Amino acid sequence: MTGIGQAVQAMGLENELKPELAKLKTATQGFEAVFAKKLLGEMRKGIKDSLGDKAPGSDMYKDMMDQTVADSIASKGALGIGKMLYTQYAPKLIAIERQNMNQRGEERHEQASRG
């Protein structure tokens, strides 16, 4: 279990944060895929087109291939960008959730004292 996972478990927020952390993981992995695709596209510009590359639909095929490779790179975390972003933003997400829980607790306390 990662340090972030241990912190979430220690605070008792596992059930509340699991969906939010999963969304964050998906978003950071998606960012890595976008970055990898752009990187592959820029690298492809530096390669001379061979005679077969001018065939109809070859640009679309290359784009689909770049997307597939980029998704594979991101799913494996090969560049480390997704992991770095997740590590940076997960504690902020946890802090926001903790603040929201405290706020909800204060609101319940106020309602209980009124009624």
MISE-554118 format. One record per residue (C-alpha): residue number from 0; x, y, z. Coordinates in Angstrom, 1 decimal, decimal comma, padded with zeros to 4 digits. Each point is the difference from the previous one (the first is absolute). Layout:
// MISE-554118
+------+--------+--------+--------+
: resi :   east :  north :     up :
+------+--------+--------+--------+
:  NUM :      X :      Y :      Z :
...
+------+--------+--------+--------+
This chain:
// MISE-554118
+------+--------+--------+--------+
: resi :   east :  north :     up :
+------+--------+--------+--------+
:    0 :  000,0 :  000,0 :  000,0 :
:    1 :  001,3 :  003,4 : -000,9 :
:    2 :  000,6 :  002,8 :  002,5 :
:    3 : -003,2 :  001,7 : -001,3 :
:    4 : -002,0 : -003,2 :  000,5 :
:    5 :  001,3 : -000,3 :  003,5 :
:    6 : -000,9 :  003,6 :  000,8 :
:    7 : -003,5 : -000,5 : -001,3 :
:    8 : -000,5 : -003,2 :  002,0 :
:    9 :  001,3 :  001,6 :  003,2 :
:   10 : -002,4 :  002,9 : -000,3 :
:   11 : -002,9 : -002,4 : -000,6 :
:   12 : -000,9 :  001,6 : -003,4 :
:   13 :  000,6 : -003,2 : -002,0 :
:   14 : -003,6 : -000,3 : -001,2 :
:   15 : -000,5 :  003,7 : -000,6 :
:   16 :  003,2 :  000,6 : -001,9 :
:   17 :  000,3 : -003,2 : -002,0 :
:   18 : -002,2 :  001,2 : -002,9 :
:   19 :  001,7 :  003,5 :  000,0 :
:   20 :  003,5 : -001,4 :  000,1 :
:   21 : -001,0 : -002,4 : -002,8 :
:   22 : -001,2 :  003,0 : -002,1 :
:   23 :  003,3 :  001,8 :  000,7 :
:   24 :  002,0 : -003,1 : -001,0 :
:   25 : -001,9 : -000,2 : -003,3 :
:   26 :  000,5 :  003,7 : -000,7 :
:   27 :  003,7 :  000,0 :  000,7 :
:   28 :  000,4 : -003,2 : -002,1 :
:   29 : -002,0 :  001,7 : -002,8 :
:   30 :  002,3 :  003,1 :  000,2 :
:   31 :  003,0 : -002,3 : -000,4 :
:   32 : -001,6 : -001,6 : -003,1 :
:   33 : -000,7 :  003,4 : -001,5 :
:   34 :  003,6 :  001,1 :  000,6 :
:   35 :  001,4 : -003,3 : -001,4 :
:   36 : -002,2 :  000,3 : -003,1 :
:   37 :  001,3 :  003,6 : -000,6 :
:   38 :  003,5 : -001,2 :  000,6 :
:   39 : -000,4 : -002,9 : -002,5 :
:   40 : -001,5 :  002,4 : -002,6 :
:   41 :  002,9 :  002,5 :  000,3 :
:   42 :  002,5 : -002,8 : -000,3 :
:   43 : -001,8 : -001,3 : -003,1 :
:   44 :  000,4 :  003,4 : -001,6 :
:   45 :  003,8 : -000,5 :  000,1 :
:   46 : -000,2 : -003,2 : -002,1 :
:   47 :  000,0 :  000,2 : -003,8 :
:   48 : -003,1 : -001,4 : -001,6 :
:   49 :  000,7 : -003,2 : -001,9 :
:   50 : -001,7 : -000,6 : -003,3 :
:   51 : -002,9 : -002,0 :  001,6 :
:   52 : -000,8 :  002,7 :  002,5 :
:   53 : -001,9 :  002,0 : -002,6 :
:   54 : -002,7 : -002,6 : -000,4 :
:   55 : -003,6 :  001,2 :  000,7 :
:   56 : -000,8 : -000,3 :  003,7 :
:   57 :  003,6 : -000,4 :  001,1 :
:   58 : -000,2 :  003,1 :  002,2 :
:   59 : -003,1 : -001,3 :  001,7 :
:   60 :  001,7 : -003,4 :  000,5 :
:   61 :  003,1 :  001,7 :  001,5 :
:   62 : -002,1 :  002,1 :  002,3 :
:   63 : -001,9 : -003,2 :  001,2 :
:   64 :  003,3 : -001,8 :  000,5 :
:   65 :  001,4 :  002,9 :  002,0 :
:   66 : -003,1 :  000,1 :  002,2 :
:   67 :  000,3 : -003,7 :  000,7 :
:   68 :  003,7 :  000,2 :  000,8 :
:   69 : -000,7 :  003,1 :  002,2 :
:   70 : -002,8 : -001,7 :  001,9 :
:   71 :  002,3 : -003,0 :  000,6 :
:   72 :  002,8 :  002,3 :  001,2 :
:   73 : -002,4 :  001,7 :  002,4 :
:   74 : -001,5 : -003,2 :  001,3 :
:   75 :  003,4 : -001,3 :  001,0 :
:   76 :  001,1 :  003,4 :  001,3 :
:   77 :  003,1 : -000,1 : -002,2 :
:   78 :  000,6 :  003,7 :  000,1 :
:   79 : -000,9 :  000,4 :  003,7 :
:   80 : -002,0 :  003,2 : -000,7 :
:   81 : -003,3 : -001,5 :  001,2 :
:   82 :  001,5 : -001,3 :  003,2 :
:   83 :  001,8 :  003,3 :  000,7 :
:   84 : -003,3 :  001,9 : -000,5 :
:   85 : -002,0 : -002,5 :  002,1 :
:   86 :  002,6 :  000,3 :  002,8 :
:   87 : -000,2 :  003,8 : -000,2 :
:   88 : -003,8 :  000,3 : -000,1 :
:   89 : -001,2 : -002,9 :  002,2 :
:   90 :  001,0 :  001,7 :  003,3 :
:   91 : -001,9 :  003,1 : -001,1 :
:   92 : -003,1 : -002,0 : -000,7 :
:   93 :  000,3 : -001,7 :  003,4 :
:   94 :  000,4 :  003,4 :  001,7 :
:   95 : -003,1 :  001,4 : -001,8 :
:   96 : -002,0 : -003,1 :  001,0 :
:   97 :  001,2 :  000,3 :  003,6 :
:   98 : -001,1 :  003,7 :  000,0 :
:   99 : -003,4 : -001,0 : -001,5 :
:  100 : -000,5 : -002,7 :  002,7 :
:  101 :  000,8 :  002,5 :  002,8 :
:  102 : -002,4 :  002,5 : -001,5 :
:  103 : -002,7 : -002,6 : -000,2 :
:  104 :  000,7 : -001,0 :  003,6 :
:  105 : -000,3 :  003,6 :  001,1 :
:  106 : -003,3 :  000,4 : -001,9 :
:  107 : -001,4 : -003,1 :  001,7 :
:  108 :  001,1 :  001,2 :  003,4 :
:  109 : -001,8 :  003,4 : -000,6 :
:  110 : -003,1 : -001,8 : -001,2 :
:  111 :  000,0 : -002,3 :  003,1 :
:  112 :  000,5 :  002,9 :  002,4 :
:  113 : -002,9 :  001,9 : -001,6 :
:  114 : -002,5 : -002,7 :  000,0 :
+------+--------+--------+--------+
